[in-house]
Amino acid sequence: MSYIDQVLQPGEQILHRARLHWFVYLHALGSTVLAAALLIAGYYFHGGIAYVPGAAVGAVAVYAWIGAWVRRITTELAVTNRRIIIKRGLISRRTIEMNMDKVESVDVVQSIFGRVFDYGDIVVRGTGAGLEPLRTVEAPLKLRGFVTAR
């Protein structure tokens, strides 16, 4: 059972769930391509020591894949009829909840690639304080629509 399902109050309904976009894997993908290129270059140089840079970058790529996967599956974001709920983390958990009455605005920042692939960063601003940006969120304009349309 997800964290959001556990903390719902009686009568509270989930209007929208969001997740991180698959672009969180881009660093891992880049590391994998670089490791493959270095390993192929090592093969053509026929030297055992030539494989070392490729293997080192390959280890970094594995670490990046695992880190991105954990980040994506452990980040939960939901808009309910009463509040916005954000949960991050696997072992240590960070949760942020803001009542809908306290929300002033939702800022969406999208690059050109973000507009093409439908992802972006969101910042929810509330009375007295704002939430830190949540980066690489899928369909940020749809999320903003659920928060601002009351």
C-alpha positions in Angstrom: 0.0 0.0 0.0 1.4 3.4 -0.9 2.0 6.1 1.6 -0.7 8.3 0.1 -3.3 5.6 0.5 -2.3 5.2 4.1 -2.7 8.8 5.1 -6.0 9.6 3.4 -8.5 11.0 5.8 -12.1 9.9 6.0 -14.0 11.4 3.0 -10.8 12.5 1.2 -10.6 11.5 -2.4 -7.6 11.4 -4.7 -8.2 13.6 -7.7 -4.8 13.1 -9.4 -1.6 11.1 -8.9 1.6 12.2 -10.6 5.0 10.5 -10.8 8.4 11.4 -12.0 9.0 11.3 -15.8 11.2 8.6 -17.3 13.7 11.3 -18.1 15.2 10.7 -14.6 17.0 7.9 -16.3 18.9 10.1 -18.8 22.1 10.3 -16.7 22.2 6.6 -16.4 21.6 6.1 -20.1 24.4 8.5 -20.9 26.8 6.7 -18.6 25.8 3.4 -20.2 26.5 4.7 -23.7 29.8 6.1 -22.6 30.8 2.8 -20.9 29.9 0.8 -24.0 31.9 3.2 -26.2 34.9 2.8 -23.9 34.6 -1.0 -23.8 34.4 -1.1 -27.6 37.4 1.1 -27.8 39.2 -1.2 -25.4 38.4 -4.2 -27.5 40.0 -2.5 -30.6 43.1 -1.6 -28.6 43.5 -5.3 -27.6 44.9 -4.3 -24.2 43.6 -5.5 -20.8 44.2 -2.1 -19.3 42.1 -0.5 -22.0 39.0 -2.0 -20.5 39.5 -0.3 -17.1 37.9 3.1 -18.0 34.9 1.3 -19.6 34.5 -0.9 -16.5 34.7 2.1 -14.2 32.2 4.1 -16.1 30.0 0.9 -16.3 30.0 0.7 -12.5 28.9 4.4 -12.4 26.2 3.6 -14.9 24.9 0.7 -12.7 24.8 3.0 -9.7 23.0 5.7 -11.7 20.4 3.2 -13.0 19.7 2.0 -9.5 19.6 5.5 -8.0 17.2 6.8 -10.7 14.9 3.7 -10.4 14.7 4.1 -6.6 14.1 7.8 -6.9 11.3 7.3 -9.4 9.5 4.5 -7.5 9.8 6.1 -4.1 8.5 9.5 -5.0 4.7 9.9 -4.7 2.7 12.9 -5.5 -1.1 13.3 -5.2 -3.7 16.0 -5.3 -6.8 15.2 -3.2 -9.9 17.2 -2.7 -8.4 18.6 0.5 -4.6 18.8 0.1 -1.4 18.1 -1.9 0.7 15.2 -0.7 4.3 14.7 -1.6 6.4 11.8 -0.3 10.1 11.1 -1.2 12.5 8.5 0.0 13.0 4.8 0.6 14.8 4.4 3.9 14.6 7.9 5.2 11.3 9.5 4.2 10.4 13.1 3.6 6.7 14.1 3.4 5.2 17.4 2.6 1.5 18.1 2.8 -0.3 21.4 2.1 -4.0 22.1 2.6 -5.7 23.3 -0.6 -6.9 26.4 1.3 -3.3 27.4 1.8 -2.2 27.1 -1.9 -1.6 30.4 -3.6 -0.1 29.2 -6.9 1.6 26.3 -8.7 4.6 27.3 -10.8 5.5 25.1 -13.7 8.9 25.4 -15.4 9.4 23.5 -18.7 12.3 23.5 -21.1 11.9 22.9 -24.8 12.5 19.2 -24.2 10.1 19.3 -21.3 7.3 20.7 -23.5 8.0 18.1 -26.2 8.2 15.1 -23.8 5.6 16.5 -21.3 7.6 16.9 -18.2 8.7 19.8 -16.0 9.5 21.1 -12.6 6.7 22.3 -10.3 6.7 24.5 -7.2 3.7 24.8 -5.1 3.5 28.2 -3.3 1.5 28.5 -0.2 0.6 31.2 2.3 3.7 32.0 4.3 5.9 29.4 2.6 6.4 27.4 -0.6 7.4 23.9 -1.3 10.8 23.1 -2.8 10.7 22.3 -6.5 9.8 18.8 -7.5 11.9 18.1 -10.6 11.0 16.1 -13.7 7.3 15.5 -13.0 5.2 13.9 -15.7 2.4 16.1 -17.1 3.0 19.1 -14.9 0.2 21.2 -16.5 -2.3 18.5 -15.8 -1.2 18.5 -12.2 -1.5 22.3 -12.0 -5.0 22.1 -13.4 -6.1 19.8 -10.6 -4.6 22.1 -7.9 -5.9 25.3 -9.3 -9.4 24.2 -10.4 -11.4 24.2 -7.2 
